[in-house]
Amino acid sequence: MLQVFNSNTKHLQRERAASDVEGSRKVDYLRDEVAVRLCERLLDINRHFPEVLDLGANACNIARALTIPSTTSETSVTPSTRLTNLTSADPSPTLLHRDADLPFNSLLPSHTRRILPPVDHPLPFEPQSFSAVLSSLSLHWINDLPSLLAQINRILKPDSPFIAAMLGGDSLFELRTSLQLSELDRLGGVSTHTSPLADVRDVGGLLTKAGFKLLTVDVDDIIVDYPDTFALMKDLQAMGESNAVVTRQLSAIGKDVLLASEGIYRELHGNEDGTLPATYRVIYMIGWTEGEGQQQPLPRGSGEINMKGILEGQRGGK
C-alpha cells in the first residue's frame, strides 16, 4: 500500500492538539458546522436507526450535532430521535474523550465511545453490525481509502446508508498557491506543505468499487475569514490538521517565505476589509449497501423514449 501520510505523525498531532482542551475547542468551528450539515442529511432519510457508528469521531462533533434541533424543516426535529445507540469511534483517545463531561452526552438516547486501533488497521467490528455509519472530516487522512470503504460496506446491515463528509478538491487553495509562489520566488522551488486531497470526481467511483449503491455526492464550500496567514496556520495546528505527508519538509518554513506568502495571499485573495478568506471544500457522500426491495436501475435498452428523436426535434425547432 502506498503511504501518502505518516499515520504515526498524524496521531501525535491530534493527541497533542487535543491535550490543550480549551485551545482545541476554540477551533472546532469547522468540525461542528460540517457535523450539523451532515446530520441534516440523516434527517432526510425517513427511518429509525437502532445502531449508528460515528467513524473517525474526532471530539464527538457528530454526537453533539445530533442533539441540536434542525432548523431546515417547518417542524423542529432533533436528529438524535432517529437513533437508539450511537458508537463514537476514533484512534485518538485524548480527542475522543475530550468532551466526555459536557452536557450533550446526556441528551443522547445511548452513547458509547470506542478507541480504534491505529489508522490503516482493519476495523474491529463484526459484519452487519450497524444500521448506519457516519463519518465527518476524518477520511482525508486515510492512506487506503478504497479498503476502508469496503470495510464500512461490510459492517453495515443490508439496505443501510453510509453518510460522510471529507475535505477534498481545492480546500485551502489560497494558502497552497501563496506558499508555492513565495517558495518559487525565495527558494527557486516548491516543497510539500499541504496534503493532497481527493477530487469529487473520484468519490463516486470509490464508493461504487466498495459495493455501495444509490450514490449521492455533492460539494459545499465553507469560507472562513482570518486576520492573517499566521492565524490560519495556528488554527490548523490547533485542530491537529497540520501537514503529515511522508514527503513533507521536516524543517520549519523560513520566515522570509512566510512573510512573502502573507503578501501574495493578500494580493491574490484578500478581502476588502483586510481579512484573508480560506476555502474549505467539503465533499458529502451517501451510499447504500445492497438490500431487498431497493430501487434498481432499469436494464440497458429498456427505455421507451427515443432520446435521438427528441434531440433531433429540438435541433429542427431552432
Rosetta silent file (secondary structure, phi, psi, omega in degrees, C-alpha in Angstrom):
SEQUENCE: MLQVFNSNTKHLQRERAASDVEGSRKVDYLRDEVAVRLCERLLDINRHFPEVLDLGANACNIARALTIPSTTSETSVTPSTRLTNLTSADPSPTLLHRDADLPFNSLLPSHTRRILPPVDHPLPFEPQSFSAVLSSLSLHWINDLPSLLAQINRILKPDSPFIAAMLGGDSLFELRTSLQLSELDRLGGVSTHTSPLADVRDVGGLLTKAGFKLLTVDVDDIIVDYPDTFALMKDLQAMGESNAVVTRQLSAIGKDVLLASEGIYRELHGNEDGTLPATYRVIYMIGWTEGEGQQQPLPRGSGEINMKGILEGQRGGK
SCORE:     score description
SCORE:     0.000 S_00000001
   1 L     0.000  133.126  178.778    0.000    0.000    0.000 S_00000001
   2 L   -69.892  126.182  179.862    1.295    3.449   -0.942 S_00000001
   3 L   -95.165   99.355  176.925    1.971    5.512    2.170 S_00000001
   4 L   -84.202  -39.956 -178.161    0.979    9.095    1.378 S_00000001
   5 E  -111.610  145.799  172.629    0.521   10.127    5.012 S_00000001
   6 L   -85.901  102.572 -173.486    2.609    9.310    8.053 S_00000001
   7 H   -63.771  -35.946  179.624   -0.087    7.841   10.301 S_00000001
   8 H   -67.135  -41.429  176.801    2.051    7.985   13.437 S_00000001
   9 H   -61.532  -43.870  179.385    2.807   11.677   12.862 S_00000001
  10 H   -63.951  -39.353  178.168   -0.881   12.419   12.361 S_00000001
  11 H   -61.795  -44.178  179.608   -1.778   10.526   15.548 S_00000001
  12 H   -65.596  -38.657  178.192    0.746   12.541   17.563 S_00000001
  13 H   -61.907  -43.828 -178.297   -0.515   15.808   16.055 S_00000001
  14 H   -70.116  -39.553  177.700   -4.121   15.032   17.023 S_00000001
  15 H   -64.304  -43.666 -179.439   -3.184   13.870   20.520 S_00000001
  16 H   -64.275  -42.497 -179.900   -1.055   16.968   21.104 S_00000001
  17 H   -64.396  -42.685 -177.232   -3.800   19.279   19.855 S_00000001
  18 H   -70.838  -22.292  179.643   -6.490   17.640   21.997 S_00000001
  19 H   -66.791  -23.799  171.719   -4.340   17.876   25.125 S_00000001
  20 L   -91.923   85.944 -169.892   -4.955   21.637   25.043 S_00000001
  21 H   -56.951  -54.487 -176.420   -8.641   21.244   25.794 S_00000001
  22 H   -67.574  -38.565  178.944   -9.752   24.869   25.622 S_00000001
  23 H   -62.906  -42.612 -179.166   -7.489   25.661   22.680 S_00000001
  24 H   -72.606  -31.033  176.832   -8.804   22.760   20.610 S_00000001
  25 H   -65.929  -34.245 -178.566  -12.419   23.584   21.490 S_00000001
  26 H   -66.114  -24.183 -178.255  -11.977   27.118   20.121 S_00000001
  27 L  -105.581   20.968  177.493  -11.102   25.745   16.684 S_00000001
  28 L   -82.799    4.957 -174.434  -13.962   23.247   16.473 S_00000001
  29 H   -56.928  -39.772 -178.560  -15.950   25.718   14.349 S_00000001
  30 H   -73.034  -47.690 -179.693  -15.359   23.790   11.111 S_00000001
  31 H   -62.741  -38.616  179.764  -15.962   20.305   12.517 S_00000001
  32 H   -66.537  -42.971 -178.537  -19.090   21.466   14.339 S_00000001
  33 H   -65.534  -44.898  179.933  -20.554   23.158   11.249 S_00000001
  34 H   -66.392  -37.311  178.349  -19.900   20.181    8.971 S_00000001
  35 H   -62.023  -40.618  178.335  -21.310   17.780   11.582 S_00000001
  36 H   -63.576  -44.639 -179.319  -24.557   19.776   11.703 S_00000001
  37 H   -66.030  -34.329  177.981  -24.856   19.746    7.914 S_00000001
  38 H   -68.840  -40.219  179.508  -24.176   16.009    7.826 S_00000001
  39 H   -66.748  -28.354  174.952  -26.870   15.341   10.447 S_00000001
  40 H   -64.179  -34.005  177.112  -29.350   17.283    8.315 S_00000001
  41 H   -69.232  -33.226  175.794  -28.726   14.712    5.591 S_00000001
  42 H   -63.782  -38.075  179.843  -29.507   11.967    8.093 S_00000001
  43 H   -67.239  -22.031  178.618  -32.870   13.623    8.752 S_00000001
  44 L   -68.646  -15.274  179.585  -33.666   13.441    5.046 S_00000001
  45 L   -96.789  114.126 -176.388  -33.950    9.661    5.465 S_00000001
  46 L   -81.679   76.848 -176.228  -37.329    8.791    6.962 S_00000001
  47 L  -157.321  153.902  173.612  -36.130    5.844    9.012 S_00000001
  48 L  -100.315  138.839 -176.420  -35.081    4.913   12.557 S_00000001
  49 E  -116.615  108.476 -177.708  -31.549    3.595   13.049 S_00000001
  50 E   -63.939  -45.503 -176.995  -31.018    1.269   16.033 S_00000001
  51 E  -126.205  117.522 -177.675  -27.201    1.151   15.858 S_00000001
  52 E  -121.006  135.502  177.044  -25.192    4.030   14.413 S_00000001
  53 E  -109.492  128.123  169.971  -21.404    4.275   14.137 S_00000001
  54 E  -100.243  103.934 -173.544  -19.576    7.601   14.005 S_00000001
  55 E   -93.295  123.568 -173.568  -16.300    6.562   12.394 S_00000001
  56 L    72.444   57.311 -167.306  -13.374    8.907   13.000 S_00000001
  57 L   -73.560  -11.340 -173.836  -15.412   10.792   15.573 S_00000001
  58 L    55.004 -123.540  179.776  -12.763   13.395   16.463 S_00000001
  59 L   -97.908   32.496 -179.178  -14.155   15.054   19.639 S_00000001
  60 L    63.348   43.199 -179.922  -17.628   13.547   19.085 S_00000001
  61 H   -66.695  -34.759  176.220  -18.742   16.513   17.000 S_00000001
  62 H   -67.279  -41.040  178.757  -21.461   14.431   15.345 S_00000001
  63 H   -57.543  -42.679  178.103  -22.741   13.320   18.756 S_00000001
  64 H   -65.671  -44.146 -178.229  -23.090   16.976   19.743 S_00000001
  65 H   -64.061  -31.098  179.512  -24.746   17.892   16.430 S_00000001
  66 H   -64.435  -21.016 -178.588  -27.296   15.100   16.847 S_00000001
  67 L   -92.632   -0.633 -178.459  -28.662   16.888   19.934 S_00000001
  68 L   -96.406  121.758  179.768  -29.239   20.194   18.112 S_00000001
  69 L   -58.769  138.711 -179.456  -32.787   20.645   16.714 S_00000001
  70 E   -73.719  141.334  179.058  -32.823   21.042   12.943 S_00000001
  71 L  -109.743    8.133 -176.054  -33.823   24.452   11.582 S_00000001
  72 L   -91.902  -11.657 -179.469  -34.212   23.360    7.962 S_00000001
  73 L  -112.307  163.741 -179.089  -37.709   21.908    8.294 S_00000001
  74 L   -64.524  -36.895  177.130  -41.043   23.506    9.192 S_00000001
  75 L  -105.185  137.900 -177.964  -41.255   21.423   12.363 S_00000001
  76 L   -71.445  124.901  179.433  -38.300   21.247   14.717 S_00000001
  77 E  -127.554  131.412  175.858  -36.735   17.765   14.737 S_00000001
  78 L   -93.938  122.403 -174.829  -33.769   16.669   16.820 S_00000001
  79 H   -56.083  -30.541 -177.629  -31.639   14.177   14.855 S_00000001
  80 H   -62.436  -19.112  178.636  -30.914   12.065   17.950 S_00000001
  81 H   -71.795  -10.742 -178.658  -34.565   10.934   17.944 S_00000001
  82 H   -89.939    1.332 -178.279  -33.791    8.954   14.785 S_00000001
  83 E  -137.546  162.962  178.761  -31.410    6.541   16.520 S_00000001
  84 E  -101.842  -48.331 -179.732  -31.214    4.228   19.516 S_00000001
  85 E  -137.461  135.629  176.413  -27.482    3.933   20.185 S_00000001
  86 E  -113.492  128.697  173.081  -24.510    5.897   18.889 S_00000001
  87 E  -108.844  115.132  177.143  -20.978    4.499   18.965 S_00000001
  88 E   -96.084  121.177 -174.245  -18.309    7.184   18.545 S_00000001
  89 E  -126.411  134.434 -179.594  -15.020    5.612   17.467 S_00000001
  90 E  -158.757  146.753  179.276  -11.628    7.243   16.932 S_00000001
  91 L   -77.592   -8.850  179.997   -7.959    6.171   17.276 S_00000001
  92 L   -99.653  102.088 -176.640   -7.102    9.281   19.336 S_00000001
  93 H   -63.307  -38.160 -179.126   -8.161    8.655   22.960 S_00000001
  94 H   -64.264  -43.560  178.977   -7.424   12.193   24.126 S_00000001
  95 H   -70.179  -41.937 -177.999   -9.532   13.719   21.363 S_00000001
  96 H   -61.293  -39.560 -175.938  -12.307   11.133   21.647 S_00000001
  97 L   -99.025    7.156 -175.632  -12.778   11.692   25.402 S_00000001
  98 L   -56.247  -40.919 -175.451  -12.052   15.433   25.414 S_00000001
  99 L  -110.930   27.956 -176.345  -15.707   16.420   25.866 S_00000001
 100 L   -65.124  -18.940 -178.418  -16.968   13.389   27.769 S_00000001
 101 L   -98.908    5.318 -178.353  -18.092   15.615   30.656 S_00000001
 102 L   -83.271  155.724 -173.059  -20.143   18.073   28.592 S_00000001
 103 H   -61.384  -27.820 -174.780  -23.973   18.177   28.822 S_00000001
 104 H   -60.935  -25.145 -178.793  -24.689   16.994   25.258 S_00000001
 105 H   -61.347  -36.465 -178.041  -23.691   13.432   26.210 S_00000001
 106 H   -78.823   -9.012 -179.223  -26.723   13.054   28.466 S_00000001
 107 H   -88.824   -8.934  178.336  -29.075   14.250   25.709 S_00000001
 108 L   -87.182  145.942  178.962  -28.409   11.215   23.518 S_00000001
 109 L   -56.080  -44.539  177.707  -30.566    8.078   23.914 S_00000001
 110 L  -160.337  132.890 -174.523  -27.420    5.949   24.345 S_00000001
 111 E  -143.305  125.559  175.965  -23.815    6.864   23.618 S_00000001
 112 E  -126.175  150.194  176.217  -20.615    4.861   23.862 S_00000001
 113 E  -111.291  141.192 -179.816  -17.030    5.754   22.960 S_00000001
 114 E  -138.598  126.533  178.996  -14.622    3.250   21.495 S_00000001
 115 E   -81.070  125.564 -179.850  -10.913    3.704   20.831 S_00000001
 116 L   -86.370  157.197  170.478   -9.944    2.345   17.426 S_00000001
 117 L   -65.050  169.580 -179.071   -6.630    0.695   16.546 S_00000001
 118 L   -51.392  151.029  178.570   -4.168    2.889   14.627 S_00000001
 119 L   -54.209  145.670 -179.393   -5.313    4.336   11.312 S_00000001
 120 L    79.561    2.052  171.176   -4.967    1.929    8.351 S_00000001
 121 L   -91.177  155.480  179.864   -5.594   -1.109   10.612 S_00000001
 122 L   -58.721  146.162  178.050   -8.733   -3.225    9.993 S_00000001
 123 L   -69.767  135.326 -174.971  -11.937   -2.026   11.647 S_00000001
 124 L   -89.656   47.519 -178.311  -12.710   -4.083   14.786 S_00000001
 125 L  -125.255  147.305  179.468  -16.425   -4.584   14.096 S_00000001
 126 L   -73.233  153.799  176.575  -18.401   -7.650   13.109 S_00000001
 127 L   -57.565  143.645  176.566  -20.109   -7.840    9.703 S_00000001
 128 L    55.425   45.946 -179.148  -23.567   -6.248    9.537 S_00000001
 129 L   -90.275  -23.928 -170.157  -23.212   -4.588   12.950 S_00000001
 130 E  -127.173  148.246  177.254  -24.674   -1.157   12.156 S_00000001
 131 L   -91.914   -8.794  172.872  -27.794    0.271   10.559 S_00000001
 132 E  -163.165  144.697  173.422  -25.917    3.461    9.571 S_00000001
 133 E  -123.737  127.357  177.261  -22.301    4.652    9.503 S_00000001
 134 E  -113.271  152.146  175.607  -21.473    8.361    9.686 S_00000001
 135 E  -155.383  129.387 -176.545  -18.086   10.000    9.247 S_00000001
 136 E  -130.456  116.801  173.236  -17.188   13.680    9.353 S_00000001
 137 L    55.653   46.360  174.813  -13.829   15.226    8.392 S_00000001
 138 L  -130.785  -26.502 -172.167  -11.665   12.170    9.049 S_00000001
 139 H   -68.679  -19.571 -175.607  -11.395   10.309    5.739 S_00000001
 140 H   -72.744   -6.425  177.081   -8.925   12.752    4.171 S_00000001
 141 H  -105.372   11.440 -177.519   -6.084   11.300    6.298 S_00000001
 142 L   -89.247  129.096  178.417   -6.625    7.680    5.227 S_00000001
 143 L   -71.815  -45.134 -176.253   -3.882    6.074    3.115 S_00000001
 144 L  -113.181   75.663 -177.350   -6.001    3.213    1.759 S_00000001
 145 H   -65.026  -40.127  177.318   -9.431    4.762    1.292 S_00000001
 146 H   -56.682  -41.445  179.515  -10.754    2.009   -1.056 S_00000001
 147 H   -65.116  -42.736 -179.684  -10.033   -0.625    1.605 S_00000001
 148 H   -63.737  -42.491  179.181  -11.710    1.409    4.349 S_00000001
 149 H   -62.775  -38.210  177.534  -14.829    1.975    2.258 S_00000001
 150 H   -64.654  -38.199  177.986  -15.058   -1.761    1.553 S_00000001
 151 H   -67.164  -38.690  177.642  -14.804   -2.457    5.303 S_00000001
 152 H   -62.522  -41.956  177.037  -17.558    0.085    6.012 S_00000001
 153 H   -59.826  -37.112 -177.872  -19.753   -1.692    3.488 S_00000001
 154 H   -69.131  -36.767 -175.640  -19.036   -4.982    5.278 S_00000001
 155 H   -86.163   -4.844  176.863  -20.029   -3.754    8.774 S_00000001
 156 E   -88.347  145.257  173.565  -23.296   -2.219    7.556 S_00000001
 157 L   -69.997  161.610  176.791  -26.545   -4.168    7.517 S_00000001
 158 L   -58.233  146.486  179.324  -28.247   -4.669    4.138 S_00000001
 159 L    54.655   49.920 -179.669  -30.034   -1.593    2.762 S_00000001
 160 L  -128.873  149.435 -173.868  -28.239    0.758    5.164 S_00000001
 161 E   -94.689  147.216  166.402  -26.607    4.143    4.480 S_00000001
 162 E  -111.195  118.671 -176.726  -23.057    5.383    4.758 S_00000001
 163 E  -121.672  120.955 -173.715  -23.136    9.172    5.121 S_00000001
 164 E  -142.206  158.836  173.263  -19.835   11.021    5.179 S_00000001
 165 E  -134.894  132.956  179.051  -18.157   14.387    4.721 S_00000001
 166 E  -140.691  150.814  173.810  -14.495   14.813    3.873 S_00000001
 167 E   -71.326  140.205 -179.054  -12.212   17.648    2.860 S_00000001
 168 L  -160.206 -175.275  174.283  -11.318   17.446   -0.782 S_00000001
 169 L    56.274 -123.684 -174.037  -10.642   19.160   -4.053 S_00000001
 170 L   -97.468   31.465  177.268   -9.366   22.702   -3.770 S_00000001
 171 L   -55.815  134.878  178.620   -9.536   23.070    0.011 S_00000001
 172 L    56.559   35.238 -179.376   -7.243   25.876    1.184 S_00000001
 173 H   -63.763  -27.964  178.435   -6.269   26.672   -2.411 S_00000001
 174 H   -64.029  -43.900  179.390   -5.498   30.233   -1.322 S_00000001
 175 H   -69.439  -40.909 -179.261   -2.871   29.032    1.138 S_00000001
 176 H   -59.441  -51.450 -176.763   -1.474   26.441   -1.282 S_00000001
 177 H   -65.390  -38.117 -178.728   -0.932   28.910   -4.118 S_00000001
 178 H   -65.670  -42.923  178.628    0.520   31.579   -1.828 S_00000001
 179 H   -66.710  -41.216 -179.505    3.079   29.207   -0.308 S_00000001
 180 H   -63.678  -45.017 -178.821    4.048   27.790   -3.688 S_00000001
 181 H   -68.203  -36.819  179.531    4.570   31.215   -5.258 S_00000001
 182 H   -68.764  -36.404  178.119    6.506   32.523   -2.260 S_00000001
 183 H   -70.589  -38.728  176.493    8.838   29.496   -2.304 S_00000001
 184 H   -61.028  -38.633 -178.638    9.403   29.817   -6.035 S_00000001
 185 H   -72.917  -42.195 -174.306   10.321   33.451   -5.513 S_00000001
 186 H   -90.069  -34.444 -172.659   12.542   32.972   -2.455 S_00000001
 187 L  -116.072  -13.509 -179.803   13.937   29.451   -2.911 S_00000001
 188 L    77.962   13.511  179.488   13.509   28.681   -6.576 S_00000001
 189 L  -161.185  175.714 -175.842   11.496   25.511   -5.858 S_00000001
 190 L  -125.318  133.409  175.088    8.383   24.155   -4.162 S_00000001
 191 L  -107.267  166.332  179.461    8.071   21.914   -1.076 S_00000001
 192 L   -88.474  109.954  179.805    5.053   19.935    0.147 S_00000001
 193 L  -115.525  -16.376  178.418    3.315   21.947    2.872 S_00000001
 194 L  -126.409  154.950 -172.870   -0.311   20.923    2.366 S_00000001
 195 L   -83.847  144.995  172.780   -1.819   17.470    1.965 S_00000001
 196 L   -68.487  143.602 -175.821   -3.155   16.031   -1.308 S_00000001
 197 L  -127.973  153.019  179.855   -6.925   15.647   -1.245 S_00000001
 198 L   -68.604  147.671  176.417   -9.432   13.515   -3.137 S_00000001
 199 L   -93.036  146.901 -178.451  -11.315   15.064   -6.024 S_00000001
 200 H   -58.938  -29.245 -179.670  -15.109   14.953   -6.060 S_00000001
 201 H   -69.056  -19.588 -179.495  -14.939   13.156   -9.434 S_00000001
 202 H   -87.044  -22.696 -169.619  -13.135   10.242   -7.763 S_00000001
 203 H   -65.617  -44.292 -179.726  -15.550    9.735   -4.878 S_00000001
 204 H   -59.393  -42.480  178.403  -18.391    8.128   -6.840 S_00000001
 205 H   -64.254  -38.828  178.669  -16.021    5.582   -8.367 S_00000001
 206 H   -65.186  -41.952  179.048  -14.538    4.733   -4.966 S_00000001
 207 H   -66.118  -42.119  179.111  -17.985    4.168   -3.448 S_00000001
 208 H   -63.177  -43.369  179.439  -19.096    2.023   -6.379 S_00000001
 209 H   -62.016  -31.394  179.879  -15.929   -0.072   -6.200 S_00000001
 210 L   -80.523   -3.973  176.389  -16.598   -0.636   -2.472 S_00000001
 211 L   100.669    8.312 -179.120  -20.045   -2.047   -3.275 S_00000001
 212 L   -82.836  150.167 -179.635  -22.287    0.925   -2.464 S_00000001
 213 E  -121.083  171.588  174.145  -25.456    1.639   -4.451 S_00000001
 214 E    48.971   57.678 -172.069  -27.780    4.638   -4.961 S_00000001
 215 E   -78.207  145.576  170.169  -24.964    7.145   -4.626 S_00000001
 216 E  -134.506  124.000  179.344  -25.317   10.836   -3.869 S_00000001
 217 E  -132.917  127.523  176.281  -22.248   13.090   -3.976 S_00000001
 218 E  -143.747  167.302 -173.222  -22.252   16.874   -3.625 S_00000001
 219 E  -125.455  142.924  178.994  -19.836   19.648   -2.709 S_00000001
 220 E  -137.254  128.291  177.072  -20.119   22.560   -0.308 S_00000001
 221 E   -96.813  124.616  174.601  -17.605   25.387    0.125 S_00000001
 222 E  -110.317  118.703 -176.641  -17.228   26.822    3.623 S_00000001
 223 E  -107.375  123.325  179.791  -15.248   30.074    3.633 S_00000001
 224 E  -115.263  132.404  179.363  -13.697   31.269    6.880 S_00000001
 225 E   -94.108  134.634  179.858  -12.042   34.700    7.174 S_00000001
 226 E  -122.788  153.158  178.437   -8.793   35.053    9.129 S_00000001
 227 L   -67.180  -31.075  179.523   -6.830   38.177   10.107 S_00000001
 228 L  -164.047  173.534 -178.245   -3.657   36.774    8.511 S_00000001
 229 H   -67.002  -28.033 -179.078   -1.997   33.568    7.314 S_00000001
 230 H   -67.866  -37.129  176.415   -0.363   33.050   10.696 S_00000001
 231 H   -65.849  -39.220  177.282   -3.789   32.855   12.380 S_00000001
 232 H   -62.471  -48.327 -179.286   -4.905   30.314    9.761 S_00000001
 233 H   -64.977  -36.266  178.397   -1.847   28.125   10.294 S_00000001
 234 H   -64.238  -40.819  178.873   -2.210   28.386   14.071 S_00000001
 235 H   -67.441  -40.872  177.766   -5.812   27.193   13.864 S_00000001
 236 H   -60.217  -40.641  178.108   -4.885   24.281   11.588 S_00000001
 237 H   -66.021  -41.135  179.595   -2.257   23.211   14.104 S_00000001
 238 H   -68.508  -24.121  175.195   -4.733   23.508   16.994 S_00000001
 239 H   -78.543  -13.861 -171.461   -7.165   21.323   15.036 S_00000001
 240 L    79.374   23.252 -176.180   -4.493   18.652   14.623 S_00000001
 241 L  -107.565   23.795  176.593   -4.665   19.272   10.865 S_00000001
 242 L   -67.368  162.954 -177.965   -1.024   20.108   10.246 S_00000001
 243 L   -60.070  133.583  177.837    0.753   18.536    7.280 S_00000001
 244 L  -133.772   23.647  177.738    1.534   14.815    7.707 S_00000001
 245 E   -67.578  138.747 -177.782    2.606   13.882    4.174 S_00000001
 246 L   -57.011  -38.632 -175.532    5.508   11.415    4.176 S_00000001
 247 L   -90.602   13.710 -176.762    7.498   13.583    1.749 S_00000001
 248 L   -66.484  159.149  174.610    6.884   16.844    3.639 S_00000001
 249 L   -74.992  121.993 -174.670    9.692   19.220    4.520 S_00000001
 250 L   -76.704  -28.524  179.012   10.628   18.405    8.129 S_00000001
 251 L   -78.715  158.273 -179.532   12.180   21.779    8.914 S_00000001
 252 L   -67.209  152.091  176.689   10.036   24.810    9.682 S_00000001
 253 L   -66.634  134.573 -177.831    9.043   27.150    6.864 S_00000001
 254 L   -64.107  149.982 -177.832   11.505   30.035    6.669 S_00000001
 255 H   -60.826  -39.690 -179.306   10.483   33.454    7.947 S_00000001
 256 H   -65.847  -35.375  177.504   11.149   35.107    4.596 S_00000001
 257 H   -68.031  -41.637  179.520    8.944   32.563    2.829 S_00000001
 258 H   -63.880  -43.222 -179.925    6.120   33.107    5.345 S_00000001
 259 H   -66.228  -39.984  177.185    6.296   36.882    5.011 S_00000001
 260 H   -65.120  -39.011  178.915    6.319   36.643    1.223 S_00000001
 261 H   -63.215  -39.715  178.594    3.369   34.232    1.380 S_00000001
 262 H   -59.541  -45.608  179.821    1.405   36.688    3.515 S_00000001
 263 H   -65.500  -42.108  178.985    1.853   39.436    0.907 S_00000001
 264 H   -64.922  -42.097  179.194    0.955   37.165   -2.009 S_00000001
 265 H   -57.587  -46.637 -178.689   -2.119   35.848   -0.154 S_00000001
 266 H   -66.524  -39.106 -178.111   -3.369   39.398    0.399 S_00000001
 267 H   -68.070  -42.422 -174.930   -2.664   40.455   -3.166 S_00000001
 268 H   -86.176  -35.446 -169.023   -4.346   37.463   -4.820 S_00000001
 269 H  -127.992   -6.533 -171.587   -7.145   36.566   -2.414 S_00000001
 270 L   -61.000  148.240  175.187   -7.525   39.258    0.272 S_00000001
 271 L   -82.940  162.603 -179.525  -10.903   40.733    1.220 S_00000001
 272 L   -64.568  -27.554 -178.998  -11.613   44.447    1.108 S_00000001
 273 L   -84.277    4.351  177.505  -11.792   44.593    4.913 S_00000001
 274 L    94.556   -8.259  178.461   -8.232   43.283    5.211 S_00000001
 275 L   -82.698  165.347 -179.820   -9.110   39.723    6.219 S_00000001
 276 E  -115.412  123.478  179.749   -7.968   36.647    4.328 S_00000001
 277 E   -82.053  141.548  174.082  -10.518   34.051    3.148 S_00000001
 278 E  -125.399  124.126 -176.351   -9.752   30.344    3.448 S_00000001
 279 E   -97.007  123.147  173.093  -11.931   27.925    1.492 S_00000001
 280 E  -105.428  109.667  179.875  -12.708   24.509    2.940 S_00000001
 281 E   -90.640  114.958 -175.508  -14.244   22.379    0.172 S_00000001
 282 E  -104.974  124.537  176.574  -16.348   19.656    1.779 S_00000001
 283 E   -97.783  119.454  176.428  -17.402   16.605   -0.215 S_00000001
 284 E  -100.372  139.443 -178.677  -20.602   14.986    1.090 S_00000001
 285 E  -141.043  143.266  173.967  -21.394   11.441    0.070 S_00000001
 286 E  -133.016  129.289  175.727  -24.186    8.957    0.662 S_00000001
 287 E  -138.330  147.152 -177.786  -24.050    5.324   -0.410 S_00000001
 288 E  -114.218  141.925  170.636  -26.302    2.392    0.423 S_00000001
 289 L   -73.977  154.261 -177.523  -25.488   -1.239    0.935 S_00000001
 290 L   -68.782  142.729  179.885  -27.406   -3.592   -1.292 S_00000001
 291 L  -159.444  163.104 -179.526  -30.683   -4.884    0.096 S_00000001
 292 L   -67.657  144.019  177.009  -34.025   -6.414   -0.851 S_00000001
 293 L    79.864    2.819 -179.295  -36.696   -4.074   -2.128 S_00000001
 294 L   -76.106  147.472  175.760  -34.161   -1.424   -3.091 S_00000001
 295 L   -61.586  139.423 -179.673  -34.692    0.637   -6.195 S_00000001
 296 L  -125.381  144.798  175.784  -32.732   -0.752   -9.132 S_00000001
 297 L   -66.259  146.965  178.624  -31.751    0.890  -12.412 S_00000001
 298 L   -67.392  150.430  177.950  -33.679   -0.342  -15.434 S_00000001
 299 L   -58.519  147.339  179.012  -31.862   -2.780  -17.739 S_00000001
 300 L   -59.688  131.187  178.794  -29.873   -1.179  -20.522 S_00000001
 301 L    89.452    2.560 -176.976  -32.019   -0.697  -23.608 S_00000001
 302 L   -91.871   -1.007 -179.319  -35.352   -0.927  -21.760 S_00000001
 303 L   -65.190  146.541 -178.182  -36.193    2.785  -22.136 S_00000001
 304 L  -102.528   -2.677 -179.396  -39.396    3.646  -24.005 S_00000001
 305 L  -108.873  129.536  179.634  -38.349    7.179  -25.015 S_00000001
 306 L   -87.384  102.578 -178.201  -36.128    7.705  -28.045 S_00000001
 307 H   -65.108  -32.083  179.631  -33.652   10.407  -26.962 S_00000001
 308 H   -61.341  -42.366 -179.856  -32.294   10.667  -30.519 S_00000001
 309 H   -65.921  -37.721  178.817  -35.731   11.690  -31.764 S_00000001
 310 H   -65.119  -45.214 -178.524  -36.118   14.285  -29.022 S_00000001
 311 H   -65.747  -40.378  178.663  -32.710   15.810  -29.707 S_00000001
 312 H   -66.472  -34.296  176.923  -33.326   15.879  -33.464 S_00000001
 313 H   -66.337  -38.047  178.516  -36.692   17.538  -32.841 S_00000001
 314 H   -65.976  -41.358  179.965  -35.040   20.236  -30.703 S_00000001
 315 H   -66.057  -36.195 -179.360  -32.485   20.951  -33.411 S_00000001
 316 H   -69.764  -25.891 -178.883  -35.216   21.133  -36.016 S_00000001
 317 L   -82.758   -8.208 -177.837  -37.151   23.677  -33.982 S_00000001
 318 L   -83.862    0.000    0.000  -34.235   26.108  -33.771 S_00000001
